[in-house]
Amino acid sequence: MQELPLVVGVDGSAGSLQAVDWAVDEALRHRRALRLVYASLWERYEGVVPSDDPDRPSEQTAAEEVVATAVERARRREPGVRVSADVIPDEATHALLGEAQHAFAVVTGARGRGGLAGLLLGSVSLTVAARAHGPVIVVRGDKAGLAGTHERILLGAADPETARAATRFAFREAEARGCVLDVVRAWRRPTHPAAEDHEASDLLDTVLHEATADHPDVRVRSAAVEGPARRVLLDRSAAADLVIIGARRGSVRFGLQLGRVGHTLLHHAYCPVAVVPQLE
């Protein structure tokens, strides 16, 4: 059976080119092929909407240039990674949601070409991360987080019913990188803090048991930390190369299926963020 590729959404923006660089390194770690995708509706609208600028390249030409630039960049960064590319005649969000069903993961930049000044995260990246039925990685963060110099993966452990897929993903990532996996369960202080602390620790044990058996060489450090989950994980993302969270995906086709923790990390994390859905 052919292994699923790592898919990157490209649009010529600085954010998407940064995502290409990150994804090349990720594809090399996991020995995956890299598929670069540019979504364009030029086939539907070319020649229908007139252009006032006769020197303006056609949408088809522009799309092909975006893809060619991304392919050249990927091959220059790591010639050993297999790279393919495609221009999909569709709206960007819909195209990437479709790709997510047949990908190891979908990688996007934090801001696209059409992003408005002042926005922390582009609408395409947010929608894909919140609705995809496959892992989505939004490439964002500071220089150290993007470069992967911390040698640490951070997993936000929540309810086991939403964390199974994310936990497996995190262990595979830590194993591929040969780095430490920090597993954190945030909790709020109740009337009887000792009881709650034990509950959080027990939950970590449940989530980690099966994955640890499957990946015995991964170094795991687990902790139950008092405080709001979004704040705890955001703070700890400053010392991580990737933060991973789970998300539930049900039968609802519309709306953003992403909680406050996901929103906070996607907009503010100091390193790339992976949202891994748990399908019902």
C-alpha positions in Angstrom: 0.0 0.0 0.0 1.4 3.4 -1.0 2.1 5.7 1.9 0.1 8.9 2.1 2.0 12.1 1.2 2.5 15.2 3.2 0.4 17.9 1.5 1.3 21.6 1.5 -1.0 24.4 0.5 0.9 27.0 -1.4 -0.2 30.4 -2.8 3.1 32.3 -3.3 2.9 34.2 0.0 5.8 34.3 2.4 3.8 32.2 4.9 3.3 29.4 2.4 6.9 29.4 1.4 7.8 29.1 5.1 5.4 26.2 5.2 7.2 24.6 2.3 10.5 24.8 4.0 9.1 23.3 7.2 7.3 20.5 5.3 10.4 19.5 3.4 12.1 18.8 6.7 9.1 17.0 8.0 8.8 14.8 4.9 12.4 13.9 5.2 12.0 12.8 8.8 9.0 10.6 8.0 10.3 9.4 4.6 7.1 10.7 2.9 6.6 12.2 -0.5 5.7 15.9 -0.6 2.7 17.1 -2.6 2.4 20.9 -3.2 -1.1 22.1 -4.0 -2.3 25.4 -5.3 -6.0 26.0 -5.4 -7.2 28.3 -8.2 -10.5 29.0 -9.9 -8.9 30.2 -13.1 -10.5 27.4 -15.1 -13.9 28.5 -14.1 -13.4 32.3 -14.5 -10.6 32.7 -17.1 -11.8 34.9 -19.9 -15.1 35.6 -18.2 -13.9 38.4 -16.0 -12.1 41.0 -18.1 -8.8 42.4 -16.9 -8.1 46.1 -17.1 -4.3 45.5 -17.2 -3.2 44.0 -20.6 0.2 43.2 -19.1 -1.2 41.2 -16.2 -0.4 37.5 -16.6 -3.4 35.2 -16.8 -4.5 33.3 -13.7 -3.4 30.1 -15.2 0.1 31.5 -15.8 0.2 32.9 -12.3 -0.9 29.6 -10.8 1.8 27.7 -12.7 4.5 30.2 -11.6 3.5 29.8 -7.9 3.7 26.0 -8.1 7.0 26.0 -10.1 8.6 28.4 -7.5 7.4 26.2 -4.6 8.7 23.0 -6.3 12.1 24.6 -7.0 12.4 25.8 -3.4 11.5 22.4 -2.0 14.0 20.5 -4.3 16.7 23.0 -3.5 16.2 22.6 0.2 16.4 18.8 0.1 16.9 17.0 -3.2 16.2 13.6 -1.6 12.5 14.3 -1.0 10.1 13.3 -3.7 8.1 16.3 -4.8 5.0 16.6 -6.9 2.6 19.5 -7.5 -0.8 20.2 -8.7 -3.1 23.1 -9.5 -6.6 22.3 -8.3 -9.5 24.2 -9.9 -11.3 24.9 -6.6 -11.6 27.3 -3.7 -8.6 27.0 -1.4 -10.4 25.8 1.8 -12.5 23.2 -0.1 -9.5 21.9 -1.9 -7.4 21.5 1.2 -10.2 19.8 3.1 -10.5 17.3 0.3 -6.7 16.7 0.3 -6.8 16.1 4.1 -8.7 12.9 3.6 -5.8 11.4 1.6 -2.7 12.9 3.3 -0.4 12.0 6.1 -1.0 15.6 7.1 -1.9 18.9 5.5 0.6 21.8 6.1 -0.4 25.5 5.8 1.2 28.8 6.5 -0.2 31.0 9.2 -1.0 33.8 6.8 -1.9 33.5 3.1 -1.5 35.9 0.2 -5.0 37.2 0.8 -4.6 37.8 4.5 -5.6 41.2 5.8 -3.2 43.3 7.8 -3.5 42.7 11.5 -4.9 39.2 11.3 -2.9 36.7 13.3 -4.1 33.7 11.3 -5.5 33.5 7.8 -9.1 32.3 7.3 -8.1 29.4 5.1 -5.7 28.0 7.7 -8.1 28.4 10.5 -11.0 26.8 8.6 -9.0 23.8 7.4 -7.5 23.2 10.9 -11.0 23.4 12.4 -12.8 21.2 10.0 -10.4 18.7 8.3 -10.8 15.0 8.8 -7.1 14.5 9.0 -4.1 16.1 10.8 -3.4 19.7 9.9 -0.2 21.5 10.8 -0.2 25.3 10.8 3.4 26.6 10.5 3.9 29.6 12.7 6.1 30.6 15.6 9.5 32.2 16.5 12.8 31.4 14.9 13.7 28.6 17.4 10.4 26.9 17.1 10.4 26.9 13.3 14.0 25.6 13.2 13.3 22.8 15.6 16.2 23.6 18.0 14.4 22.8 21.2 14.3 19.0 20.5 11.0 18.8 22.3 7.4 17.9 21.2 4.5 19.1 23.3 1.3 17.2 23.5 -1.8 18.7 25.2 -3.5 15.7 26.8 -7.3 16.1 27.2 -10.2 13.7 27.4 -9.0 10.2 26.2 -12.0 10.2 23.8 -10.5 13.1 21.9 -6.8 12.4 22.5 -6.2 8.9 21.1 -5.3 10.0 17.5 -3.3 13.0 18.7 -1.3 10.8 21.1 -0.4 8.4 18.4 0.6 11.3 16.1 2.7 12.8 18.9 4.6 9.6 19.6 5.3 9.1 15.9 6.6 12.6 15.7 8.9 12.3 18.7 10.2 9.0 17.5 11.0 10.4 14.0 12.8 13.4 15.5 14.5 11.4 18.3 13.4 14.0 20.8 11.6 14.3 24.1 7.8 14.2 24.3 6.3 16.4 26.9 2.7 15.4 27.8 0.8 18.0 29.7 -2.6 17.9 31.3 -3.9 21.2 32.6 -6.4 21.3 35.4 -8.2 23.9 37.5 -8.1 23.9 41.3 -11.3 22.5 42.8 -12.5 22.3 46.4 -10.5 19.2 46.9 -7.3 19.7 44.9 -5.6 16.5 45.9 -8.4 14.4 44.3 -8.4 16.5 41.1 -4.6 16.1 40.9 -4.9 12.3 41.0 -7.7 12.4 38.4 -5.4 14.4 36.0 -2.5 12.0 36.6 -4.7 9.0 36.1 -6.0 10.5 32.8 -2.4 10.9 31.6 -1.7 7.3 32.4 -4.7 6.1 30.4 -3.9 8.2 27.4 -0.2 7.2 27.3 -0.4 3.5 28.1 -1.0 2.1 24.7 1.2 4.6 22.8 4.1 4.0 25.1 4.0 0.3 24.5 4.0 0.8 20.8 6.9 3.3 20.9 9.1 2.2 23.8 12.2 4.2 22.7 10.4 7.6 23.0 11.4 9.6 26.1 8.2 10.8 27.8 7.8 13.4 30.4 4.3 13.8 31.7 2.9 16.4 34.1 -0.4 17.6 35.4 -0.2 21.4 35.6 -2.7 23.7 37.3 -4.1 26.5 35.2 -6.3 27.1 32.0 -5.2 24.7 29.3 -4.8 27.4 26.7 -2.5 29.4 28.9 -0.5 26.4 30.1 0.1 25.1 26.5 0.8 28.5 25.1 3.5 29.2 27.7 5.1 25.8 27.1 5.0 26.2 23.3 7.9 28.7 23.7 10.2 25.7 24.5 8.7 23.3 21.9 9.3 22.5 18.2 5.7 21.4 17.7 2.6 21.5 19.9 -0.1 18.8 19.2 -3.7 18.9 20.3 -6.7 16.6 19.6 -10.0 17.7 18.3 -13.4 15.9 17.9 -14.9 15.6 14.4 -18.5 14.5 14.3 -21.1 14.4 11.5 -21.6 18.1 11.4 -20.3 19.4 8.1 -20.4 23.1 8.8 -19.0 25.4 11.5 -15.6 25.5 13.1 -15.1 22.4 15.3 -12.4 23.9 17.4 -12.3 24.9 21.0 -10.7 27.8 22.8 -7.4 26.0 23.3 -7.1 25.4 19.6 -8.0 28.9 18.7 -5.4 30.3 21.2 -2.6 28.1 20.0 -3.3 28.6 16.3 -3.2 32.4 16.7 -0.4 32.8 19.3 1.8 29.7 19.7 5.6 30.1 19.6 6.0 27.0 17.4 4.0 25.2 14.7 0.7 23.7 15.8 -0.8 20.3 14.8 -4.5 19.7 15.2 -5.2 16.0 15.0 -8.9 15.0 14.8 -10.5 12.1 16.6 -13.2 10.9 14.2 -16.5 9.7 15.7 
